[in-house]
Amino acid sequence: MNNSQLLPISVVIPTIGTRDLKPTIDSIFSGTYIPKEVLLCIPQNQPFILNKKYKKQNIRIIKCPEKGQVKQRIYGFENVNYDFVLQLDDDIIKYKELMFAWNKIKQLLV
């Protein structure tokens, strides 16, 4: 996260928890613009362990009572801490360009 700018944005990622999220998480935290929080929304009964490498990042594991991308997304939106929310699929890896665009949009709204 060196030379990165934290943006007051919440990122919500619904996932069933079986996909390797390392490429997605690495992509999110490797850019110039970094969200202040990332919510990984996982079904309540799905075991999930966050790699120790990411313990210092602003990642929250949200256990959702129901399985399903739409329900998990809504549950994530209900638990964000910031007014700006970006929902991503659990396999996105082109995050740098996306956050640059998001920052430009945010500047227009201020």
C-alpha positions as CSV (number, residue, x, y, z in Angstrom):
1,M,0.0,0.0,0.0
2,N,3.0,2.3,-0.5
3,N,2.2,5.7,-2.1
4,S,-1.4,4.7,-2.3
5,Q,-4.3,7.0,-1.6
6,L,-7.1,5.7,0.6
7,L,-10.5,6.6,-0.8
8,P,-13.7,6.7,1.4
9,I,-15.2,3.8,-0.5
10,S,-16.6,0.4,0.5
11,V,-16.1,-2.5,-1.8
12,V,-18.6,-5.3,-1.5
13,I,-17.6,-8.7,-3.0
14,P,-20.2,-11.5,-2.7
15,T,-18.7,-14.9,-3.0
16,I,-19.6,-18.5,-2.2
17,G,-16.1,-18.8,-0.7
18,T,-14.7,-21.6,-2.8
19,R,-12.8,-19.5,-5.4
20,D,-9.2,-18.4,-4.7
21,L,-9.6,-14.7,-3.9
22,K,-5.9,-13.9,-3.9
23,P,-5.8,-12.4,-7.4
24,T,-8.9,-10.3,-6.7
25,I,-7.6,-9.0,-3.3
26,D,-4.1,-8.4,-4.6
27,S,-5.5,-6.4,-7.5
28,I,-7.6,-4.3,-5.1
29,F,-4.6,-3.4,-2.9
30,S,-2.0,-3.0,-5.6
31,G,-3.2,0.2,-7.1
32,T,-2.7,3.9,-6.5
33,Y,-6.3,4.2,-5.1
34,I,-7.3,1.9,-2.4
35,P,-10.7,1.6,-0.8
36,K,-11.0,2.2,3.0
37,E,-12.8,-1.1,3.4
38,V,-13.5,-4.4,1.5
39,L,-16.4,-6.6,2.6
40,L,-16.2,-10.3,1.5
41,C,-19.7,-11.5,1.8
42,I,-19.8,-15.3,2.4
43,P,-22.6,-17.7,3.2
44,Q,-22.9,-18.3,6.9
45,N,-22.3,-22.0,6.7
46,Q,-19.3,-21.7,4.4
47,P,-15.9,-22.1,6.2
48,F,-13.5,-19.4,5.1
49,I,-10.1,-18.4,6.4
50,L,-8.5,-15.1,5.2
51,N,-4.8,-15.5,4.4
52,K,-2.5,-14.0,7.1
53,K,-1.0,-11.8,4.4
54,Y,-4.2,-9.8,4.4
55,K,-4.8,-9.4,8.1
56,K,-3.6,-5.8,8.1
57,Q,-5.7,-4.8,5.2
58,N,-9.2,-3.3,5.8
59,I,-11.0,-6.5,4.9
60,R,-14.1,-7.6,6.8
61,I,-15.6,-11.1,6.4
62,I,-19.4,-10.8,6.5
63,K,-21.2,-14.0,7.1
64,C,-24.5,-13.8,5.3
65,P,-27.6,-15.7,6.5
66,E,-28.6,-16.7,3.0
67,K,-26.6,-17.9,0.0
68,G,-27.0,-16.1,-3.4
69,Q,-25.1,-13.3,-5.1
70,V,-28.0,-10.8,-4.9
71,K,-28.8,-11.6,-1.2
72,Q,-25.1,-11.5,-0.3
73,R,-24.7,-8.2,-2.1
74,I,-27.6,-6.6,-0.3
75,Y,-26.4,-7.9,3.0
76,G,-23.0,-6.4,2.2
77,F,-24.5,-3.0,1.3
78,E,-26.3,-3.0,4.6
79,N,-23.0,-3.4,6.5
80,V,-20.8,-0.8,4.8
81,N,-19.2,2.1,6.6
82,Y,-18.9,4.6,3.7
83,D,-21.4,6.4,1.4
84,F,-19.8,5.3,-1.8
85,V,-20.1,1.6,-2.5
86,L,-18.6,-0.4,-5.3
87,Q,-19.8,-4.0,-5.9
88,L,-17.3,-6.3,-7.6
89,D,-17.4,-10.0,-8.7
90,D,-15.0,-12.3,-6.9
91,D,-12.9,-12.8,-10.0
92,I,-12.1,-9.2,-11.0
93,I,-8.5,-8.4,-11.5
94,K,-8.5,-5.1,-13.5
95,Y,-9.1,-3.1,-10.4
96,K,-6.4,-0.4,-10.8
97,E,-8.2,1.2,-13.8
98,L,-11.5,0.8,-12.1
99,M,-10.4,2.7,-9.0
100,F,-8.9,5.5,-11.1
101,A,-12.2,5.9,-12.8
102,W,-14.1,5.7,-9.5
103,N,-11.8,8.5,-8.1
104,K,-12.6,10.7,-11.1
105,I,-16.3,10.2,-10.6
106,K,-16.0,10.9,-6.9
107,Q,-14.3,14.2,-7.7
108,L,-17.2,15.3,-9.9
109,L,-19.7,14.6,-7.1
110,V,-17.9,16.8,-4.6
